[in-house]
Amino acid sequence: MTTISSTAAAPVRSSTLVGLLRLLRVLGDALATYWVRREAIKTLRQLDDRTLRDIGISRCQIEPAVAGELDIDLVRIR
């Protein structure tokens, strides 16, 4: 004879809640990262060209540098 326990449905609700909380945490982290990057871009755009050159980037390289997409070795060749 097979018996079905009423606790079998509880993990589904729990895993759904855990999944939702994980999704909210991931979205919150992504939003915080976006805000931090936008603030860094804003700060770098306020610098003059000489200061940017001193740190090794040009004005057109600000966003890729903040995103981590800038290849520093290629910049140093110039």
Secondary structure as GFF3:
##gff-version 3
##sequence-region A 1 78
A	DSSP	three_ten_helix	6	9	.	.	.	ID=ss1
A	DSSP	alpha_helix	10	45	.	.	.	ID=ss2
A	DSSP	alpha_helix	49	55	.	.	.	ID=ss3
A	DSSP	three_ten_helix	59	61	.	.	.	ID=ss4
A	DSSP	alpha_helix	62	67	.	.	.	ID=ss5
A	DSSP	alpha_helix	72	77	.	.	.	ID=ss6
###
